[in-house]
Amino acid sequence: MGPKSTELLNVIESRMDSFTKSQRKIAVFIKENLDKAAFYTAAAMSNGIGVSESTIVRFAMELGYEGYPEMQKAIRELIKNKLTAAQRLEVASDRMDEKNLLRSVLAADSRNIKETLGMINNEDFDNAVDLILAAKTIYILGVRSSSALAGFMGFYFNLIFDNVRLVNTTSASEIFEQMINVSTEDVVIGISFPRYSKRTAKAMQFAKDNGAKVIAITDSYHSPVSRHADLALLAKSDMTSFVDSLTAPLSVITALVVALGMKRKETVHRTLQHLEKIWDEYDVYERIEDKHTYAKTKWEIEEEEDL
């Protein structure tokens, strides 16, 4: 097992004098180009600094890693909250197949979900369900790109519970004002992925200081929001160009909604029946009156229009 990601640069620096000339080249490249080292293949790094791939692999093993992929994973953990949006865009051009971006993005999201299956703790998931069911008030908080996840969760939680507060995150002061009455009977769910929001972390600390149960939905037990949480539900997040890939976190939230819905099945059933009547009365959704018409393909419709 190699050094933790947070210790990697210190380990490299402390051993610099003992490295061979080739190893020093690798070490300097990593220190000065973390954004590239995090995503370069061993072949790409080899071409960039003029040492063999086998030397790069041996360098990783010299540091205590099983191989290059494990060292690169540590580098990714180290920099994922440091890259600017512009740097993300630059890195993406090196690691994605621009001729088939659709396949590249979908394949990456598929890998994120698979890794999440290995990360998330089932016992923590079940405990989160129990905490939410027992809460007097459920606060949901997500900032910037995570606000979309918070909004999704809030929409479905409102179908299950009548005690949900989706915290407006326009400013830090507004967050605390909306959470001023948080207490030991409440649950606060904070959602944050790299680049982590300071506002979310501070709000979760505030909730914890006031005795509330705090649940983090994040990517690591070492993330800033995990430090203030009673338990954390982990999901793999990655960057796709300058965009945060949140497919796996959304899947975890969906599973949470489904689990809570199953626990309160009768209440949800009554709510949905009532809503269906309201949706029909106020013409909320399109009515599919002619299934055949809606099943026509784009080309069939175009052929009819041409006639």
C-alpha positions in Angstrom: 0.0 0.0 0.0 1.5 3.3 -1.1 1.3 6.6 0.7 -2.1 8.3 1.1 -2.8 10.9 -1.6 -2.4 13.8 0.9 1.1 12.5 1.7 2.3 11.7 -1.8 4.1 15.0 -2.5 5.8 15.0 0.9 7.0 11.5 0.3 8.4 12.3 -3.1 10.1 15.4 -1.8 11.7 13.6 1.2 13.1 10.9 -1.1 14.3 13.1 -4.0 18.0 12.7 -3.1 17.8 8.9 -3.2 16.1 8.8 -6.6 18.0 7.9 -9.8 18.3 10.5 -12.6 15.3 9.0 -14.4 13.3 8.8 -11.2 14.0 12.4 -10.4 12.6 13.3 -13.9 9.4 11.5 -13.0 9.2 13.1 -9.6 9.7 16.6 -10.9 7.1 16.0 -13.7 4.5 14.9 -11.1 5.2 17.8 -8.8 5.0 20.4 -11.5 2.2 18.8 -13.6 -0.3 17.2 -11.3 -3.2 17.9 -13.6 -1.5 15.9 -16.4 0.0 13.2 -14.3 -3.5 12.4 -12.9 -4.8 11.4 -16.3 -1.8 10.6 -18.5 -1.2 7.0 -19.4 2.2 5.6 -18.6 2.9 5.8 -22.3 1.9 9.4 -22.5 4.1 10.3 -19.5 7.0 8.3 -21.0 6.8 10.3 -24.2 6.5 13.6 -22.3 9.6 13.2 -20.1 11.8 10.9 -22.0 12.0 7.8 -19.8 10.7 4.3 -20.4 7.3 3.1 -19.4 8.9 0.3 -17.3 10.9 3.0 -15.4 7.6 4.8 -14.6 6.0 1.6 -13.3 9.1 0.9 -11.2 9.0 4.4 -9.8 5.4 3.8 -8.6 6.4 0.5 -7.0 9.4 2.2 -5.4 7.0 4.5 -3.6 5.1 1.5 -2.3 2.2 1.3 -4.8 1.3 -2.0 -6.6 1.8 -0.3 -9.9 1.2 2.8 -12.0 -2.6 2.8 -11.8 -2.6 2.8 -8.0 -0.2 5.8 -7.9 -2.2 7.6 -10.5 -5.4 7.1 -8.5 -3.6 8.7 -5.5 -2.7 11.7 -7.7 -6.3 12.0 -8.9 -7.5 12.1 -5.3 -5.0 14.7 -4.5 -5.9 17.1 -7.3 -9.6 16.6 -7.9 -10.6 19.5 -5.7 -7.8 21.8 -7.0 -8.3 21.9 -10.8 -9.9 25.0 -12.1 -12.7 24.7 -14.8 -10.1 25.8 -17.4 -7.7 23.1 -16.3 -10.4 20.5 -16.5 -11.2 21.4 -20.0 -7.5 21.2 -21.0 -7.1 17.8 -19.3 -10.2 16.5 -21.0 -8.8 17.1 -24.5 -5.9 14.7 -23.6 -8.0 11.9 -22.1 -11.2 11.7 -24.2 -11.9 10.4 -27.7 -13.1 13.5 -29.4 -14.3 11.4 -32.4 -16.8 9.5 -30.2 -17.6 11.7 -27.2 -21.0 10.2 -26.6 -19.5 6.7 -26.1 -16.6 8.1 -24.0 -19.0 10.0 -21.6 -21.5 7.1 -21.3 -18.7 4.6 -20.7 -17.2 6.8 -18.0 -20.5 7.1 -16.2 -21.0 3.4 -16.4 -17.6 2.9 -14.7 -18.6 5.4 -12.0 -21.7 3.5 -11.2 -19.7 0.2 -11.0 -17.1 1.8 -8.7 -19.9 3.2 -6.5 -21.3 -0.3 -5.9 -17.9 -1.2 -4.4 -17.7 2.1 -2.4 -21.1 2.5 -0.7 -21.7 0.9 2.7 -25.1 -1.0 2.9 -25.3 -0.6 6.6 -24.8 3.2 6.4 -27.5 3.3 3.7 -30.0 1.5 5.9 -29.1 3.7 8.9 -29.6 6.8 6.7 -33.1 5.6 5.8 -33.9 5.1 9.5 -32.6 8.5 10.5 -34.6 10.2 7.8 -37.8 8.3 8.7 -37.4 9.4 12.4 -36.7 13.1 11.7 -39.0 15.9 12.7 -37.7 18.1 9.8 -35.5 17.0 6.9 -33.2 19.7 5.6 -31.6 19.1 2.1 -28.6 21.2 1.0 -26.6 21.2 -2.2 -24.6 24.1 -3.7 -23.6 24.8 -7.3 -23.7 21.6 -9.5 -24.9 19.7 -6.5 -28.0 21.9 -6.3 -29.4 19.8 -9.1 -29.1 16.7 -7.0 -30.6 18.5 -4.0 -33.5 19.7 -6.1 -34.2 16.1 -7.4 -34.1 14.7 -3.9 -36.4 17.5 -2.6 -38.9 16.9 -5.4 -39.4 13.2 -4.5 -39.0 13.6 -0.8 -42.0 16.0 -0.9 -44.1 13.2 -2.3 -43.1 11.0 0.7 -42.9 13.5 3.6 -44.6 16.7 4.7 -41.6 17.9 6.7 -39.0 18.6 4.0 -37.0 21.8 3.6 -34.9 22.4 0.5 -32.5 25.0 1.7 -32.0 27.9 -0.7 -28.3 28.4 -1.3 -28.0 31.8 -2.8 -25.7 33.1 0.0 -24.1 31.7 3.1 -26.1 34.0 5.4 -29.4 32.8 3.9 -28.4 29.2 4.5 -27.9 29.8 8.2 -31.1 31.9 8.4 -33.1 29.0 6.9 -31.5 26.5 9.3 -31.7 28.7 12.5 -34.2 26.3 14.2 -32.4 23.1 13.4 -32.4 20.8 16.4 -31.6 17.4 17.8 -34.9 16.0 16.3 -33.9 16.9 12.7 -31.8 15.5 9.9 -29.6 17.5 7.6 -28.6 16.0 4.3 -25.6 17.7 2.7 -24.6 16.9 -0.9 -21.1 17.9 -2.1 -18.7 16.7 -4.7 -15.4 18.1 -6.0 -14.8 21.0 -6.1 -16.3 20.9 -2.6 -18.5 23.8 -1.4 -17.3 25.7 1.7 -20.9 26.8 2.3 -22.2 23.2 2.4 -19.4 22.2 4.9 -20.1 25.1 7.1 -23.8 24.5 7.1 -23.3 20.9 8.1 -20.9 21.9 10.9 -23.6 24.3 12.1 -26.2 21.5 12.0 -23.9 19.2 13.9 -23.1 21.8 16.5 -26.8 22.2 17.1 -27.3 18.4 17.7 -28.9 17.5 14.4 -28.2 14.2 12.7 -26.1 14.9 9.6 -25.9 12.7 6.5 -23.3 13.4 3.8 -23.7 12.3 0.2 -20.2 12.7 -1.2 -17.3 10.9 -2.8 -14.9 10.1 0.1 -14.8 9.7 3.8 -12.0 12.3 3.7 -14.1 15.0 2.0 -14.8 18.2 3.9 -18.5 17.4 4.4 -17.8 13.9 5.7 -15.9 15.4 8.7 -19.2 16.9 10.0 -21.4 13.9 9.2 -22.8 11.1 11.4 -22.6 8.9 8.3 -21.7 9.3 4.7 -23.1 7.7 1.5 -20.3 7.5 -1.0 -20.7 7.7 -4.8 -18.0 8.0 -7.4 -17.9 11.4 -9.0 -15.6 12.3 -11.9 -15.0 15.2 -14.1 -16.0 15.0 -17.8 -14.3 18.0 -19.4 -15.3 21.0 -17.3 -18.6 19.3 -16.3 -19.1 17.3 -13.1 -20.3 13.8 -13.8 -23.0 13.1 -11.2 -24.6 10.1 -12.6 -23.5 7.8 -9.8 -24.6 10.2 -7.0 -28.0 10.6 -8.7 -28.3 6.8 -8.7 -27.6 6.7 -4.9 -30.2 9.4 -4.3 -32.7 7.5 -6.4 -32.1 4.3 -4.4 -32.6 6.4 -1.2 -35.9 7.7 -2.5 -37.1 4.2 -3.5 -36.1 2.8 -0.1 -38.0 5.5 1.7 -41.0 5.2 -0.6 -41.2 1.5 0.1 -41.1 2.2 3.9 -44.0 4.6 3.6 -45.8 2.8 0.7 -49.4 3.5 1.9 -48.8 7.2 2.5 -47.1 7.6 -0.9 -49.9 5.7 -2.6 -52.5 8.0 -1.2 -50.5 11.1 -2.1 -50.0 9.9 -5.7 -53.7 9.0 -6.1 -54.6 12.5 -4.9 -52.0 14.1 -7.2 -53.3 12.2 -10.2 -56.7 13.8 -9.8 -55.1 17.2 -9.5 -52.9 16.7 -12.5 -55.9 15.6 -14.6 -58.1 18.5 -13.4 -55.4 21.1 -14.1 -54.2 19.4 -17.3 -50.6 19.0 -16.1 -49.5 16.2 -18.4 -50.0 15.3 -22.0 -52.7 12.7 -22.4 -51.8 9.8 -24.7 -55.2 9.2 -26.3 -54.0 7.5 -29.4 -51.1 5.2 -28.6 -50.6 4.3 -32.2 -49.9 8.0 -33.0 -47.4 8.4 -30.3 -45.7 5.1 -31.3 -45.0 6.4 -34.9 -41.4 6.9 -35.7 -39.9 10.2 -36.8 -39.6 8.9 -40.4 -43.3 7.7 -40.5 -44.4 11.2 -39.4 -42.2 12.9 -42.1 -43.5 10.5 -44.8 -47.1 11.5 -43.9 -46.3 15.2 -44.0 -44.8 14.8 -47.5 -47.9 13.1 -48.9 
